[in-house]
Amino acid sequence: MTRNFWTVFNGHRLVAVVSAERIDGARKIVAALERRNDLPAMTQDSRVLPATKRQINKVLRQAESMGVDNQFLAFIMPGVFMTVIGGLHQQTA
């Protein structure tokens, strides 16, 4: 599985970075986070976009320091890593 990173914006505010192979997997993670109330309610101007190298490097440094660098599904601002969300885990996202 190729690991890609996606940023989640609610309006102009960055609220999460998720790890998924494709955009549909990223959207599945975002929906699961919303159902669990881990993200603010997404508005019409919310979007999921490919993460920049700078965002990826920053999140990966934090993940590595916490020992979850190869396992997390989502990084919720300001600093919570989610490794399992409901029935989702890294191999199914």
Beta strands, then each sheet from edge to edge (+ up, - down):
strand 1: 4-10
strand 2: 13-20
strand 3: 47-50
strand 4: 74-76
strand 5: 80-82
sheet 1: 3+ 1- 2+ 4- 5+
end
